Each structure stands twice: as C-alpha cells, then as structure tokens.
Amino acid sequence: MTRSLGAVSSLVLAIAGAGWPARPAVGQAPPPAAPVKPWTLQRTPEGHPDLQGNWTNGTITPIQRPSGQARALTKEQVAALEKIRADTIERLARPSDPNRVAPPKGGDGSVGAAGMVGGYNYFWIDAGDRVATVNGETRSSLVIDPPNGRLPAYTPAALARLGAWQKRNKQFGEYDNPENRPLAERCLMSFGSNAGPPMLPNYFYNNNYTIVQTRDHVMILSEMVHDVRIIPLGGERLPKQIRPWMGQSIGRWEGDTLVVETTNIHPDEIYYFPPQVFWGTEDLKVTERFTRVDETTMLYRFTVDDPSTFTKPWSGEVPFKAMNDLVYEYGCHEGNYALANVLSGARAHEREVAKSPSKPKPKR
C-alpha cells in the first residue's frame, strides 16, 4: 500500500506541475460529463440474444423469505445485510494463527464439509456478498410466488415419502453402504442444486457457469462438480421411463427469452431447498426462462411444478451476473476411487474385531 500511495502522490504532483487544476476555478462551470454509451443487446448469427460467457448467481438473498420481511428490502436493510457479510468476510479471511491449538477430540462442533474438525479456510469460500436485485428491486427472497416468498406446502404423498425416508434412515445411514452414499459425495451430481434445474446458488462456493450457444443447442456448464446440460432447441420427449440426470431439457426461443422445459428427471436426484428437502417425482416439470436485461445481468426465472410433491407450483427469480474470471475444472474429492478404500478398510476392521472380540465393533 505504501508503494501505491507514493505512486498516487507522485501523479498528483505531476498533474499540479503540469498546470492541471484539481477543480474548476471559481465561477467556471465543470466540464460536461461524457455521454453514457447505451447498451446494445448482442446477437448470435441466428439473430438470438447472445447469452454466452461466464456467469455467477452467488448472492446473500435466501431462497425462502425470512418471516416478518417484505418482498423488497429497504436501503437501510440492504446496507446492514451487506455490511454484516463484508465484516464476516474480513474477519474470517484473516491469516490463521500458526500457534493455535489443535481442534478438540471429536471435532469443534462445526458441520458440513468441515467434518467436525474445523472448516475450510475462508480463502476458499465465495458465497456471494450482495443482495439480489431484480428490476431495481432488492429482494428478500429468491422465491416470488407464492407471494409470501415461501415454498408451498407438501402434499400428503410427499409427506409419506419423507416419512418412509426418515424411517429407513434410522436403520441405515447415508454412509453405511455404497447404495446409500449421497450423489454429491460420490461426485455424480452437483452439491445442492447448482446444476438444477432449477439452477440455484449453494451459499458456499463455485456458483459459476459457462454458457455456449450454437445454431441448435445451448450448453450450460456448472462449475460445481462440472455438471453439463446440453439443451437442444426443439425435439421430441423421451418416454417416461427414461430419466437421465438433470432430466431431459428442451429449449425454444420466445422473442428474446430462452425458454427451457425439463421433465424425466432421475428418481434419485435430490434437490435441497433449505430448510426443506424434496424428491422430484415423475410428475416434476421445471420451466426456466433466460433473459439478458443489460450488459452485465441475465435474469433467470424458473417455475417448479410437481403436483405429487407440492400443493401448487412455485416460482423464483435469480439475477446472474457476468463474470470476467475463468471457470476452472471442479476436481472434487477422490470420490471415484475412495469408496473402495473406505469399504476395504471397514472389512479389515471387521476381520480384526473377529480375531479380538474385545476390540470395539465398527460403527454402523
């Protein structure tokens, strides 16, 4: 900072020595401001809006609206929320104390990717630091319909599925056997719902995307677990029994908006909408709308319609901001080979227990 400050001081002295006034003389009108160049929507050779490039949907605006808040936040509320976020980033990004003590046995109480032994250093976290703004309105939630900004109620069928899952989970945890290992932990699908559909921020890191367009396809790469959606513009629906990861997406242009409808989502794919979790059924349909609204913003609007899960459809809006940074490959963890190591280690432990009954049995 000293060097930069000195450079600035030298520049100021040079300007003064050159006879350039720092401000207009008394009675002299300031020079007119340079005209703002209007933004022009760039188009592909086919005439469609150019959505290509790198984007991020990181934000501090939650998916569901906190109780007691209006749809739009006041300037004071926005300033307070963003200051809290900035202060948190500044505090957690400070260098770690090299003389700090080790975490207590069993972990320090942290959760998630921390594994109960402490978390990622905050250098790696990029959860977003701004409130989501749509059409000049600072939003208190990404969900806009229902009007209360909350997900609609579960259907009785969805509650029954949830109850069955909870009952099964009391018998077998998600890490007890290969079949129960979560999709994200196995690096098969994105953590949370980054890839979607719908494509939502995960409030942790890697909320970045790359979009590429051709004459008859749109490709969306999610940084998180490098999921890729290849969306044809037009085409026939697959039979209901064929259900790939992220479903089958078919796109079309409605004026300057790209509309993508997705069905046939894989039955094992899980979407996380804190604090709720739901499983998409064969009735699930997600409609997405991508609209370029200015030079640095693409408005992403989505509607989730699953009559077997929710009592009514629900919709949300997420501003995607243009990003000049690169999107790198998400290496993930060693999920492609560590599973064999985990299971072989558990079998070795079981053999040791069989030889020495006094040893503690492996936890299930």
N, C-alpha and C positions, 0 to 999 in steps of 0.2 A: 504493500500500500504506500510506503514511503516513496518508492521509485515512481509510482503512478502520480502521486501528489506533486512530486517535483516536476514531472513532465507537464502536468497541467499548469503549474505556476510559471514554468518557462514559456509555455504557449501564451498565457495571459500577458506576460511581459513583452513577448514578441509582438502581439497584436497591439498593445499600447504603444510600443515603439514605432510601429508602422503607421500610427496615427488613426487607428480604427477606434471610434468611440464605443464604449461599453453600452451606452444608452443614448437615445436621441437628445439633441440639445433642447433647452427649454423653448417651448413654443413650436417645436418641429414635430410633425406627425410621424408616428412609427411607420416603417415601410410596410406595404400591404403583404398580407400572408400569401404564401404560394397557394394557388388553387389546388384543391384536393382532386386527384385524378379519380374519376368514377370507376367502380369495379365493373368489369365486363365478364360475364359468365363464359368460360372457355368450353368449347365443344369438341367432341371427337369427330373424325372424318365422316361418321354416320349421322352427325348432327345432334347427338345426345349430349347432355351435360357431362363434362369431364370430372369424374369423381376420383380419379387416380391420384395416388400418392400415399403418404404415411399420415395416420390419424391417431388421436388418443381420446378416450372417453373418461379418463380419470377425473373424479370430482369428489367433493366432500358432501354433496347433496345425497341423502339416503334414498333408497328405493321407495320405502314407505314413509309417509308423513308422520312426524312425531305428534303426539297429542297436544292440543292447545295451540297449534300453529295454523296460520292462514296459508293459502296456496302460494302467495307471493310474500317474500320476506322484505322487511323494511331495510333502508340503507344502514341503519344502526345495527340491525340484526346481522346483516351480511358482514359488516365491518368487524363485529365482535366474533363471529364464527371464523372468519378468515384469519383474524389475529390469533385466536386460540390455536389454529392449525399452524400458523407461522411460528409461534412460540414453541409449539411442540416439536416441530422440525428442528428448530435451532437448538433446543435443549437436548434432544436425542441424537443429534448429529455431532455433538462434541466428541473429541477424542476419548477413547476409553482409558481408564486409569490402569496402567500396566501393573500396578501393585495391588489391584483389587483382589479380594479373596475369592476362592472357588465357590461355585454355587453349592448350596446345601445338598446333602444326600437326598435323592428323590426329586430334586429339582427345586426351582424357586417359585413355583406356583403359576408360571406363565403357561399359556396354552397355544394351540395351533401348531404352526411349523416349528415353534420353539422346542417342542419335545420335552417340556418340563425342566430344561436345563439352561434356560435363557433363550433369547430370541436372536433373530438376525440383527447384526449391527445395522443401525438405521441408514447407513450409507446405501444399503441395497433396496430400501423401501421407497416407492414412488406411487403413493395412493391418490394423488391429486391434492390441490391446495386452494381451489376456488369453488364457489357456489355455482351450480349450473344455471345459466341464463338462457332463456328462450324468448325470442322476440322482445328483448328488453326487460323481461320479467324474471326476477331472481326467484327461483323455485325452492320450495321447502321439501319437495319430494320429486322423484322421477315419475312416479305413478300420477297420472292426471285424471283417470277415470277408472273406478268411481271417483266422484268429485271430492270425497274426503281424503283422497290420496292413499288409501289403504287397499290391500288386496281383498277381494270379496270372500265370503265365507266358503268353506269346504262343503261339498255335497256329502250326504250320508255314505255314498260309495267310497269317496276319498277318505273319510274318517275311518271306514272299515279297513281300507288298505293300510292306513297309517297304524292302526291298532295291530294288524297282523305283523307288520314290520317290527313294531316295538316288542311284540311277544317273541318273535324269532330272535331278536337281538338280545333278549335275556338269556337265550340258550347258547347262541354263538355270536361273538363279537365280530366286527368287520375285519379284524386282523387274525382271526383264528385259523383260517384255511384259505387256500388260493381262490376259491369261488367267492369268498366274502370280501376280498381285498377291494377297496374303492377304485373306481375307474381312474380318478386323477392320481391316486397313489401309484397305480400301475402305469402311469403316463399314457393311458389310452385316450383320455379326453381332458379337456381344459378344467383347471380348478375353478369352481364356481360356474358362472355362465358367461365367461368371456366370449367363447365361440358362439354360444347360443344355438339356435335362436330362442329367445331374443338375446342380443349381444349387450351384456350389462357389465359395468365396472365391478371389480372384485374388491376394491378398497384396500388393496395391499400393494401390488406392483404389476408391471407388464401389461398395462391396459392399453396396448398399442396394436395397430392394424396396418396392413398394406392392402390397397385396392388396385387391381389391374383390370382394365376393360379391353375386350376385343369386339369384333362385329357382332358375335352371337353368344358371348359368355361374359360373366363378371366373376372375378376371383377375389375372395377376401381371406387374407392370411391373418390369423390371430397370433400375437407373439406368445401368449401363454400356451405352452405345450405344442407350439407350432401347428395348431389345427388349421385346416384349409377347407374353405367352402368354395366349390366350383358350381356356379349358378348358371344354367343355360337360360337364354331368353326365349321362352316358349318350349313346348314339348309335351309329351304325354305322361300322365301319372303312373307310377308303379302300382302293381297290385298291392292290396293292403297288407299282405303277409310279408312283403319285402320291406324291411325297415332299417336303413343304414344309420350309422352315427350321424347326428345332426339332421337326420331326416332327409327328405327329398325336397330341394328348393327349386322353384321355377320362377323366373323373373319376367317382367314386362315393363314397358315404359308407358306411363300415363302423363302426357305432357312432359314436363321437366323433372318428374319424380320417378325414381326407380322403385317399383313395387315387387316384393318378393313374397311368395306364399309357400310355406313349408308344412308338409304333412309327413306321414310314415316315419315318425321319429322312433328310434330304437327303444324298446321297452326298458332297457337297463340304464338309459341315460337319465341322470339326476340333475335337477335344476335347484339352485339354492337361492331363496329369496328371504334373507334373514328378517324376522326370526322364524319363518315358516319354510317347510320343505315339501315339495310335491313331486310326484312322479307323473310324467306325461303318459297318457293312455293312447290307444289307437285313435281316439277321437280328437286328439290335440291338433290344433292348427294355429300357426303363428304367421301373422301378416306384418311385414316390415315395409317402411317407406323411407327412402333416402332422398333428401332434397338439399342441394347446395344452395345456401342462403347468402353467403358472402365469401370474400376471398379466403377467409380462414375458418369458416364454420360450415359443417354439414349437419342438418337436423335429421336425427334418426327417430322415427316414430314407430311403435310396434303395438300390436294387439294380440293378446293371448286368449284363445277361445277353446276351452276344453270342458264341455258340459258334464263330463264324468268326474271332473275334479272341482270346478268352481261353479257357484250358483249363477254366475253371469260372467261375460267376457270382461277383460280389463286391459287398459292401455297405459302407455308411458311415453315420455319424450326424453331423449338424451342428446345434448349437443356434442358432436365430435369436432375436435379442434385440429387444424392442420399442424403437422409436426415436421420440423426440418431435420430432426435427428434420424439416425438409421435405426431400423428394426433388425435385431440380431436373432440368430437361432436360439431357441429356448432349449438348452441342453438337458434340462430336467435332472432328476437324480438317477441313480443306477437301477431304475425300475425294470429294465429289460433283462437284467441278469441277477439282481439281488434277491429276487424271490426264491430262486433255487438255493442260494446261500442261507436265507432265513429258515427255510424248511429243513435243509440238511442239518443245520445247527440244532433245530428243535428235535430232530430224530436222534442226533448224537446225545443230546441231553437226556432224552428218554432212555437210551441204552445205558447211560451212566446211572440213572436212577434205578433201573432194573438190577444192576450189579450191586448197588449200595442203597438199599431201601431207606437208610437214614437220611439220605440227601433229599432236599426239598423237591417236590414234584414240579414239573414245568407248569407255569400258569396258563390257563386256557382263556 
